[in-house]
Amino acid sequence: MNTKVAPRDAYLPELVNQCRKLGKAKREACAHGLKDVRDAAVEYVLASKFPTTKDEEWRFTDISPILDIPFQVPDVNRESSLKLSDLTLPVRDKNALPLRIVFVNGYYVPSLSSVEASLLPTLGMEFFAGNLTQAPGNYSDRIREHLSQSQEYHDVFAALNMAGLVDAAVIYVPKNQAIETPIHILYVAMPGETPILSLPHCLVIAEPGSSITFVEDYTVIGKGATFTNAVTQVWVGENASVNHTRLQRESGEAYHVGLSAIAQARDSRYTCNAISLGGKISRHNLEILQTGEQTETNLNGLTMIANEQLADTHSAIKLTKPHGTTNQIHKCIVADKAHGVFNGKIFVPKPAQLANAAQLSRNLLLSPKARVDTKPQLEITADNVKCSHGATVSQLEDDEVFYLQSRGLNQDDSRNLLINAFAAEILNRLPIASLRETLYSAVNLMKR
């Protein structure tokens, strides 16, 4: 793949071969007892085919342009004099982000991270935020156990991520410990002489009774094609609470495929705020498994795309016990010739009696050539539940724009105010004020 693109059938095997050649970092990861997991992932990838629009789960999302680019898996970390001032979130309130974990092309960069031991005693001596290879020895068994249970592979990109696992962002919150300081995990893709494939992995373990807020942030520095293939695992213990914000703001030359896999125990609460702004083609798979009674899941999604971007969100929420609750709202703002996709599934089997599930997809088209494919789904076999779903697709109403103009606003300001109002329902739920301000600025830059 150094000089030309491999044929379709050889594309995935070529990437796997690159993963097998990873150097010292690979041996360090295997030292955590992950060799068998990696080997199983390799076998799955080699037995799989590259997805096409003939596959039901990919029928609206054509990722074949990836096959035209000879992506390389970097085997070493790139030393860099990155300036993070333009990438970090502004510090304007008590909910700032003093704890930061930075990865460049999938490799941990200590010089850019701020998880010094001096900061941790105020949060709790047993709390850990950092990378896999530096995790304390007494956590190794727990981390290995959860990584080994990553998933029964049914997604070739998730398997490819595990096949190339060399390091990971790790957050470990001990039992009954509340971490009020949000954690910022920044993934930077830096294309070099060749297009880069990075394989970031994140593991969050919230033990029973604990709570944590963290932000995953994907971005690109420099020009050139990049492909980010990310996996995030979140384990929410009994009566634990996790607030997770996922921000994807990569460049117009970027390709992005990500999986967020969440397991929730009894009485736990999980919230995901998924914001997608960037990427030429992007896909986020969100899989939730409620394993205990009285479990609460809240999913808030916002996609804002323009030009010829394609952004796809697929979610699957599985309720398995009584009194489970889930509330999902996903919004798309689509301009120019962009294409938004949403496919949400909620499964309520017979054991999940007294469940309360709601799902809503709302879409705003800013151009006659903008397109949205939306498909909310409920599969219910339980007979005592409260469930609902729905979808809307609309444009800015001329009479609403005219009304605002009659009150002294020009046309652009009127449209911008209406777009802001549409996005506000999601953005106002973000737990960090500076992040809300940053994203409101992005809304204002949407093409008219």
C-alpha positions in Angstrom: 0.0 0.0 0.0 3.0 2.3 -0.1 2.6 3.2 -3.8 -0.8 2.0 -4.9 -4.1 1.0 -3.5 -4.8 -2.7 -2.9 -7.7 -4.3 -4.7 -11.0 -4.4 -2.7 -10.5 -8.1 -1.6 -6.9 -7.3 -0.4 -7.6 -4.0 1.2 -8.4 -5.2 4.7 -5.8 -8.0 4.8 -3.2 -5.3 3.8 -4.2 -3.2 6.8 -4.1 -6.2 9.1 -0.6 -7.0 7.9 0.4 -3.4 8.9 -1.1 -3.9 12.3 0.9 -7.2 12.7 4.1 -5.3 12.1 3.6 -2.7 14.8 6.7 -2.6 17.0 7.4 -2.0 20.6 4.0 -0.6 21.4 2.4 -3.8 20.2 4.5 -5.9 22.6 3.6 -3.6 25.4 -0.1 -4.0 24.7 0.2 -7.8 24.5 1.9 -7.7 27.9 -1.5 -6.7 29.3 -2.7 -10.2 28.3 -4.4 -9.0 25.1 -2.6 -11.2 22.5 -5.5 -13.6 22.3 -8.0 -10.8 21.9 -5.9 -9.3 19.1 -5.5 -12.6 17.3 -9.2 -13.2 17.4 -9.8 -9.7 15.9 -7.3 -10.4 13.2 -9.1 -13.7 12.2 -12.4 -11.9 12.1 -11.1 -9.1 9.8 -9.5 -11.6 7.5 -12.7 -13.5 7.2 -14.8 -10.3 6.5 -15.5 -8.3 3.4 -15.3 -4.5 3.1 -18.9 -3.1 3.5 -20.9 -2.0 0.5 -24.3 -0.4 -0.1 -25.6 -3.9 -0.7 -25.3 -4.6 3.0 -28.4 -3.5 4.9 -26.6 -1.6 7.6 -24.6 0.4 5.0 -27.2 0.9 2.2 -27.3 4.7 2.6 -23.6 5.1 3.3 -21.1 4.4 0.5 -17.6 4.2 2.0 -16.0 2.8 -1.2 -13.9 6.1 -1.6 -11.8 4.8 1.3 -10.6 2.0 -1.1 -9.1 4.6 -3.4 -6.6 5.9 -0.7 -3.5 3.9 0.4 -3.9 4.5 4.2 -0.9 3.7 6.3 -1.0 2.6 10.0 1.9 4.5 11.7 4.2 2.3 13.7 5.7 5.0 15.9 4.5 8.2 17.5 5.3 11.4 15.6 7.1 13.9 17.8 5.5 17.3 17.3 5.5 20.8 18.6 1.7 21.0 18.5 0.1 24.1 19.9 -3.1 23.0 21.6 -4.4 26.5 22.2 -6.7 26.2 19.1 -7.9 22.7 20.0 -8.5 22.8 23.7 -11.8 24.0 25.1 -11.7 27.5 26.7 -11.4 27.7 30.5 -14.2 30.0 31.6 -15.9 28.3 34.5 -15.4 25.8 37.3 -16.3 23.1 34.8 -13.0 23.6 33.0 -10.9 20.7 31.7 -7.6 20.7 33.5 -7.2 16.9 33.0 -6.3 16.2 29.4 -5.2 13.0 27.6 -3.8 13.6 24.2 -3.2 11.0 21.4 -1.6 11.8 18.0 -2.3 9.3 15.3 -3.4 6.8 17.9 -0.3 7.2 20.2 -0.3 8.7 23.6 1.7 12.0 23.8 2.7 12.7 27.5 4.2 16.1 26.7 0.8 17.4 25.5 -1.3 15.7 28.2 -2.0 17.0 31.7 -2.7 14.1 34.0 0.2 14.7 36.3 0.1 12.8 39.6 0.0 16.1 41.5 -3.5 16.7 40.2 -4.9 13.3 41.1 -4.9 13.4 45.0 -7.6 16.1 44.9 -9.7 13.8 42.9 -9.0 10.6 44.8 -5.9 8.5 45.2 -7.3 5.5 43.5 -8.7 7.3 40.5 -6.8 6.9 37.3 -6.9 8.8 34.0 -4.1 8.2 31.5 -3.1 5.6 28.9 -3.1 1.8 28.9 0.6 1.2 29.1 0.9 3.4 32.2 -2.1 2.1 34.1 -1.2 1.0 37.7 -0.4 -2.7 38.1 -3.3 -3.3 40.5 -5.7 -2.2 37.8 -4.2 -4.5 35.1 -6.5 -7.4 35.7 -9.6 -5.2 35.7 -8.6 -3.4 32.6 -7.7 -6.7 30.8 -11.0 -8.2 31.8 -13.0 -5.4 30.2 -10.9 -5.1 27.1 -11.2 -8.8 26.6 -14.9 -8.5 26.7 -14.8 -5.8 24.0 -17.5 -7.3 21.8 -18.5 -10.4 20.0 -17.2 -9.1 16.7 -19.9 -8.3 14.3 -18.3 -5.1 12.9 -15.2 -5.3 10.8 -14.0 -1.9 11.7 -14.3 -2.5 15.4 -12.3 -5.7 14.9 -9.7 -3.9 12.9 -9.3 -1.4 15.8 -8.6 -4.2 18.2 -6.3 -5.9 15.8 -4.1 -2.8 15.8 -4.5 -2.0 19.5 -1.2 -0.6 20.7 -2.4 1.7 23.5 -5.6 3.2 24.8 -7.0 6.1 26.8 -8.1 4.7 30.2 -10.3 6.2 32.9 -10.9 4.2 36.0 -13.3 5.5 38.7 -13.3 3.4 41.9 -16.4 2.4 43.8 -18.5 5.3 45.3 -16.1 8.0 44.1 -17.5 11.1 42.3 -15.1 12.9 39.9 -16.5 16.4 39.4 -13.6 17.5 37.1 -14.4 16.6 33.5 -11.8 14.7 31.6 -10.8 15.8 28.0 -9.6 13.1 25.7 -8.2 14.7 22.6 -7.5 12.6 19.5 -5.4 14.4 16.9 -4.9 13.0 13.4 -1.8 14.4 11.6 -1.4 13.3 8.0 2.2 13.1 6.8 3.7 12.1 3.4 1.2 9.3 3.2 -2.5 9.2 4.3 -2.8 8.1 7.9 -5.0 5.4 9.5 -5.2 5.9 13.2 -6.9 3.4 15.6 -7.7 5.2 18.9 -9.2 3.1 21.7 -10.8 4.4 24.9 -11.9 2.4 28.0 -13.9 3.9 30.8 -14.7 1.9 33.9 -17.1 3.4 36.4 -17.4 1.2 39.4 -20.6 0.9 41.4 -21.8 4.2 43.0 -19.3 6.3 41.1 -19.7 9.2 38.6 -17.6 10.8 35.8 -17.9 13.3 33.0 -15.6 13.0 30.0 -15.3 14.5 26.5 -13.9 12.6 23.5 -12.7 15.1 20.9 -11.6 14.1 17.4 -9.8 16.6 15.2 -7.2 16.9 12.4 -4.1 19.1 12.1 -2.6 19.6 8.6 -3.7 18.8 5.1 -4.1 15.4 3.6 -6.4 12.4 3.9 -6.9 10.7 7.3 -9.0 7.8 8.4 -9.9 7.5 12.1 -11.2 4.1 13.2 -12.2 4.5 16.8 -13.6 2.3 19.5 -14.9 3.4 22.9 -16.0 1.1 25.7 -17.9 2.3 28.7 -18.7 0.1 31.6 -21.2 1.6 34.0 -21.5 -0.2 37.3 -24.6 -0.4 39.6 -25.9 3.0 40.6 -23.1 4.7 38.7 -23.4 7.7 36.5 -21.5 8.5 33.3 -21.9 11.7 31.2 -20.1 11.2 27.8 -19.7 13.9 25.2 -18.4 12.8 21.8 -17.2 15.6 19.5 -16.1 14.8 15.9 -14.8 17.9 14.2 -12.3 16.5 11.7 -11.3 18.1 8.3 -13.0 17.9 5.0 -10.5 15.3 3.8 -11.1 13.0 6.8 -12.9 9.7 7.0 -14.2 8.6 10.3 -15.8 5.4 11.6 -16.4 5.0 15.4 -18.1 2.6 17.7 -19.3 3.5 21.2 -20.1 0.3 23.1 -21.8 0.8 26.5 -22.8 -1.7 29.1 -25.0 -0.6 32.0 -25.7 -2.4 35.3 -28.7 -2.0 37.6 -29.8 1.5 38.6 -27.1 3.1 36.4 -27.4 6.3 34.4 -25.6 7.0 31.1 -25.9 10.0 28.9 -24.2 10.4 25.5 -24.0 13.8 23.7 -22.8 13.0 20.2 -21.9 16.0 18.1 -20.8 15.4 14.5 -19.4 18.4 12.5 -16.5 17.2 10.3 -15.3 14.5 8.0 -15.9 13.9 4.3 -17.6 10.6 5.3 -18.3 9.8 8.9 -20.1 7.0 10.7 -20.9 6.6 14.4 -22.2 3.3 15.7 -23.7 3.6 19.2 -24.6 0.3 21.0 -26.2 0.3 24.4 -26.8 -2.8 26.5 -28.9 -2.4 29.7 -28.1 -5.5 31.8 -29.9 -4.5 35.0 -33.3 -3.2 36.2 -34.2 0.5 36.6 -31.5 1.5 34.1 -31.6 5.0 32.5 -30.1 5.9 29.1 -30.2 9.3 27.5 -28.9 9.9 24.0 -28.6 13.4 22.5 -27.3 13.7 19.0 -26.6 16.6 16.7 -25.2 16.4 13.2 -24.3 19.6 11.3 -22.9 19.1 7.8 -22.5 21.1 4.6 -20.9 20.9 1.1 -20.9 17.2 0.1 -20.3 15.7 3.5 -22.0 12.4 4.5 -22.6 11.8 8.2 -24.2 8.5 9.4 -25.5 7.7 12.9 -26.5 4.1 13.7 -27.7 3.3 17.3 -29.0 0.2 18.9 -30.4 0.2 22.5 -31.2 -3.1 24.1 -33.4 -3.2 27.2 -33.2 -6.6 28.9 -34.7 -6.0 32.4 -37.9 -4.5 33.9 -38.2 -0.7 34.5 -35.6 0.3 31.9 -35.8 3.8 30.6 -34.3 5.3 27.4 -34.8 8.7 25.8 -33.2 9.5 22.5 -33.4 12.6 20.3 -31.2 13.0 17.2 -31.1 16.2 15.1 -29.5 16.8 11.7 -28.8 20.2 10.1 -27.9 19.6 6.5 -26.8 22.3 4.0 -25.7 22.4 0.4 -25.4 18.8 -1.1 -24.7 17.1 2.2 -26.3 13.8 3.2 -27.4 12.9 6.7 -28.3 9.3 7.8 -29.9 8.2 11.0 -30.9 4.6 11.9 -32.0 4.1 15.4 -33.2 0.8 16.9 -34.7 0.1 20.3 -35.2 -3.5 21.4 -37.7 -4.3 24.1 -37.9 -8.1 24.7 -40.4 -9.8 26.8 -38.3 -9.7 30.1 -38.2 -5.9 29.8 -41.6 -5.2 31.2 -42.6 -1.7 32.4 -40.0 -0.2 30.1 -40.3 3.5 29.0 -38.6 4.2 25.7 -38.8 7.3 23.4 -37.0 8.0 20.2 -37.2 11.1 18.0 -35.4 12.0 14.8 -35.7 15.7 13.7 -34.0 17.0 10.6 -33.6 20.5 9.1 -32.7 20.9 5.4 -31.1 24.2 4.5 -30.8 23.6 0.8 -33.0 22.0 -1.9 -30.2 19.5 -2.7 -29.6 18.5 1.0 -30.7 15.0 1.8 -31.6 13.0 4.9 -32.5 9.3 5.3 -34.0 8.6 8.7 -35.3 5.3 10.1 -36.3 5.1 13.8 -37.3 1.6 14.8 -38.9 -0.1 17.7 -38.9 -3.9 18.2 -41.2 -4.8 21.1 -42.3 -8.2 22.4 -43.0 -7.1 26.0 -46.7 -6.4 26.6 -46.6 -3.8 29.4 -44.5 -0.9 28.1 -44.7 2.8 27.2 -42.8 3.3 23.9 -42.9 5.9 21.1 -40.9 6.9 18.1 -41.1 9.5 15.3 -39.3 11.4 12.6 -39.6 14.8 11.0 -37.9 16.5 8.0 -38.4 20.2 7.4 -37.0 23.4 6.0 -36.8 26.9 7.4 -40.3 28.4 7.1 -40.5 31.5 5.0 -43.1 33.1 7.3 -40.8 32.6 10.3 -37.9 34.3 8.5 -40.2 37.1 7.4 -41.5 37.6 10.9 -38.0 38.0 12.3 -37.1 40.4 9.4 -40.2 42.4 10.3 -38.7 42.8 13.8 -35.5 44.4 12.4 -33.2 41.4 11.7 -31.7 40.9 8.2 -32.3 37.6 6.4 -29.0 36.0 7.4 -29.5 36.9 11.1 -33.0 35.6 10.9 -32.0 32.3 9.4 -29.2 32.0 11.9 -31.5 32.6 14.8 -33.8 29.8 13.7 -30.9 27.4 13.1 -29.6 28.2 16.6 -33.0 27.5 18.1 -33.2 24.2 16.3 -29.7 23.2 17.7 -30.2 24.6 21.1 -32.3 21.7 22.4 -29.2 19.5 22.1 -26.4 22.0 22.8 -28.1 23.2 26.0 -27.8 19.7 27.4 -24.0 19.7 27.2 -22.4 19.7 30.7 -19.6 22.2 30.0 -20.4 25.8 29.2 -17.2 26.5 27.2 -18.1 23.5 24.9 -21.6 24.9 24.4 -20.1 28.2 23.3 -17.7 26.6 20.9 -20.5 24.6 19.2 -22.8 27.6 19.0 -20.1 29.3 17.0 -20.0 26.3 14.7 -23.7 26.6 14.2 -23.3 30.2 13.2 -20.8 29.2 10.5 -23.3 26.9 8.7 -23.6 27.9 5.1 -26.7 29.8 4.2 
